[in-house]
């Protein structure tokens, strides 16, 4: 699982630019799925016919990033956010665009950090003029802050895009297990989650499953003065109760609890009133879809990098597989 996470995390996939990552994943499922493809919104979808209720495994593939909105006469780039990255998270950081161009994000000299907004940030890609820059970059080009995945103490990983390439790795591995065991299952790697769960809504409308299990990060609070989420690294996956987009049906929540108990997996509970996820978009699709959420705790959710526990990841995978196999 660790190798898969690291490989997926290397992909540059800001919202709206997920296709390269989607193709990378789907190519590996050609021999497992009956059908694979990328839809109009950019969702990566793999389908397998089989027995039992139709289960949809969903994980967003995109990450927050930035987009070029202007280029000045000296060749410096101006940016807008894709998603909710705050300006202070970007300062003095390297940015890589989807075409491979790299630069560094800096702040106008007379502006204090406390007063900084996106209008005060610029990207230096090393060019000498607007004309030279236009040969490398165009308006509307998207990019991300780049950080490699590193191993930390205690079986943990630090890096960019772990939210939600970890979820993608869990969903892909669970899909492979369920498909090879003859279950009816669809994998959806959703696009444009960071800008409003756009891909999830259209994917759910296409798939119309009996149950959608959404796999995503949830904020751990086991840090100094952490937010009150009651989630900790190393204590197992979190069963979603509610977030800012959805309340999970009691029957599905109870099924996830019973599934965890059946396989001896310790779990926590996710109650995240301000959290934004794909859950609500899926739940409100068509005439309503049963949803459940299996989350892995992650520190620093919403910043440019996060910390996760590989033990939680392995347990989340086991829970997803068990819950999918036993759902009636």
Phi, psi and omega in degrees: 000320181300316180297320179294316178301313182297322180293317180291326182291342179286339183290141176266108188217065173294161182308130181093351181231045186269354192301319181298316177295316180301316181296320179302316182287312186294329178301329180283347184256005182302326181273356183251314183277155173284330185207135174227152179180170177243126186273187186300321181279351181098009175289137172269124187231132174232133184238143175221123176282152180177197183267164175086175178301151180280115182254132173253125174257120186234136175212134180284137184265342186277172176219155176293155182198209180222163179222142178287125179248340181200158176227124183274179186292337178275354178095007178278146182264146171248150192234158163232157180279150166249105188097209190245028178293131180272149184305322183293341177283346189256342189296132180064023181252151176280139176240136175242128180270165187294345176265007177095351178292137183240145176209182178236139181266127182229172185244138176307139191301323186273002184258131176281149182303321182297336182259002189287135170233180180298332179295342183261355181266150173216161179245129176258111178257007176091359182281164186257348185201166176299319182297317178295319180297320181296341174281350183242328189224147176234159176300134181094357178289135184256154178205177180223159171286131186257130174215132178287157173281131181236148174277134175251175175295158173074028177064042183236157179238146174237137175167173177285145171068010174300326167269095023224036176292335172298315178298321177298317180297318178297312183296317180296316181293320178294320178301315181300316180295314183291321180295317181288341177267007172089016181274157175274111189212144175232131175262131176232117174261098194284149179256155171057036176291320185292347180245023173122030174052041185289315181293324183299321183296312182288327178294316180298323178296321178291314190280317182047062183282168171285328178211135173249123175256119182258133185241122186202172175279152171226143189290123174280144182249012183274053177226162180305125180056037182290159179295156185275088175242349180062021178252140181227149172292143174086002179250017175099171179291163179253131172275123182290128172261311175197157168221195183287356181245340188200154167247126183287134177304141184301322182296321179289317177303314181296323178297319179294320178297313180295323179295318178297317180296322183296330182251007176071033179263124175288136182230163173238179181235132180263114170236105190227082187303327181265002186288139177250128182213182176278353189302311183295322179296321178290315183300324184267006178284154181053235177253024179108133181232136175295129180235153169219158181229131172242115185245151173252129179298142180216135175277143173070033175302135180098351176262190183278349176208159183218170180238131179229162179251125183292334175295320176298322181295313179299319180292323177298319178299314179299320181293317179300314181296314180297315181296322179292320183289331187256000181290135181244000000 
